[in-house]
């Protein structure tokens, strides 16, 4: 007899948490926008490439396909109410910077604002859109990265589904040995 019970396939995403919740900023000439995003992953390390899932129903999708640039902003737990609020509102209809009291900070290499209140900011350009039409996946290259040095060991937010979050916590350091070449 099995010691486990079946899990509905619609709940699998709750088991595969990809990393911290981030806020993606995009902009056109008229307006900047913010969207909350939880589905992303590292694809390569040098240069840093990040795959992000952004629905074609989102205002940010339209801005990204037009401008080809964004900033991935990494908030900490202190901003959780704002992060959730941003995720529940539509950028085409309101100014999320104003509504959630975020400060726009100029990026250095892309024409999109960073969120000053976030712990880290990654200026990005799209390098691959082949999966965007079918799967809503963009591949971004990070062209400049910023971090707030005053924040030591910030606690990031991790979404595990249905309004449930885990806050980054305890760290462990294990001995590291590099692999021997075969």
Secondary structure, DSSP 8 states (H G I E B T S, - for coil): --SS----GGGGGGT---S--EEEEEE-SS-EEEEEE--EEEEEETTEEEEEE--TTSHHHHHHHHH-EEEEEE--GGGHHHHHHHHTS-TTTS-HHHHTT--EE--SSSSS-EETTSSEEEEEEEEE-TTHHHH-EEEEEEEEEEE-TT-SS---EEE-STT-EEE---------------
